[in-house]
Amino acid sequence: MKHAIIIRRGSLADTRNACDLLNEIIQIGGTTAINVALSRDEFTDWAHGEGCVWHIAERDDGTLLGFQWIGPWEGLDADTIEIATFVRAGQTGQGIGSKLFEVTKSAARAMNKNWIEAEIRSDNEGGLIYYQSIGFRGNTKRKGKLTDGTPIEKTVKIYDLS
């Protein structure tokens, strides 16, 4: 039986499942700059912070497939927000991120933003391809760090909302 994918706004009730999904991705490693598991309180502070919006993708049976977050980020202009996308391991390449981005774009426009910035680990080939495929442009390199302080290179891509 094929399940429909439902995209909706993330809520406090989704925090536990979303945090668990993110921590599973962190444990696998190699795709996110977060490499230390988040507590539910840390996740809640991030996902539900001031000026943040997030959406989840779930199957019609309630299985969480992924989520996408946008919000303010240190060093960004007021008309720009940061984005983060997380899709359950084994579920990538099925259009989940693209479906999430359709509602994320609308949310960013409703927030009167002009730009969305993605900072992707430069060694995350799947992430680089994903953001390029949905219209992000640019390949500016930036030095970064994993949450444990390990230095990495990041690639910055920008989406123009105009």
C-alpha angles and dihedrals in degrees: 000000000000115000125215119236115234122199118199142152114283116244139187087267089063095052098094095049094042092048090050091050092050092047090052089054090047091051092052089050136194103083109066133049087227106090101160118075115253124231116230089252091053091048092048092050090051101040096041098037123133111289093011127128127183136181131198132213116214138166117249087256089063098256109148110234101175148310141227126211132195128184148125118305133193113272097016123123116250091255093056131074133189124239133207125184127193125181123184113263110266093023100081121115094039098102096260094126092047092052090049092050093056091064093037091058090053091048092050091050090049086054088056093243123153100194140034117203125204121195107197128183103254090228092055098096094173092052093048091050092046096053092044090050093055094050107273112144137197135052105220111163121222133179112243143164136231114239089263090057098257108147117242138166118247130198117218119212127180132208118206110218095191 
